[in-house]
């Protein structure tokens, strides 16, 4: 099973997302059957995500939509 990210194909200028898409593609064509589960951003990462767009007293909200989920909820859903 691979845990991946919802909507990452819409943000092609982020290297990490491109790498995750490649990881998914490689897993799909591999010899071992697998499941790919995509989750939204973890609530625990929101501070880090917003810090990338903050300069001084100005915060520029990301252009991508955010619908955070608690990491514990993702674990519960996968289990």
N, C-alpha and C positions, 0 to 999 in steps of 0.2 A: 504494500500500500504506500502511496506517495501522498503526502500532504502538500497542497499547493495553494495558490492565491486566486481569489475571485477577481475577474476584470483585468488581469495583468496584461492581456493581449491588447488592451486599449492604451497602454502606457509604454510604447516601444522605445522611448528614449532612456529608460532606466535599465542599466546593465544587469542588475540582479533579476529583474522580471524577464529579460531576454534569456538569461541562463536558466530560469525555472521553466520557460516554454521549451527550451531545448531539452532539458531534463525530462519533461513530459513526453516529448516526441521520441526520444531515445527509448524510454520505457515502453511506449506503445508498440514499437517495432521489435522489441527484444523478445527472446524466446520464452520468457516466464510471464504467465498471465498476471495482470496486476489491476488494481483499482486506483484511480486518481480522485482524491477528494479535495475540493477547493473550499477554503474558508476565507472570510473577510479578515481585515487587519485585526490584530489582537488589541483589546482595550488597553492592555499593559504597555503597548508601544505608542500610544497617542502622544505622550509628552515628547518622545523622540521625533515622531513625524512632524509635529508642529514646530519643534525647535529648528528643523531644517529650513523653515520658511520665516523665521523670526530674525529681525535685525534691529537691535536696540528696542525701542518701544513700538515698533511696527511689526505686525503679524500679517503675512499674506497667506490666506487660506489656500490649500492645494486645489488645483482645478479638478482633480479626481474626486469622485464622491466617496465618502467614508461611511461605513456602517460597521463599526467595531463590534467584536464579540469577545467575551472573556475566554481566555485560553482554557480555563477549566471546562467551559461549556463545549468547546471543540473536543476536548478529551472525552467528555461524557457522551457526545454524539458518536464518536468513533468507536467507543467501547460498546 
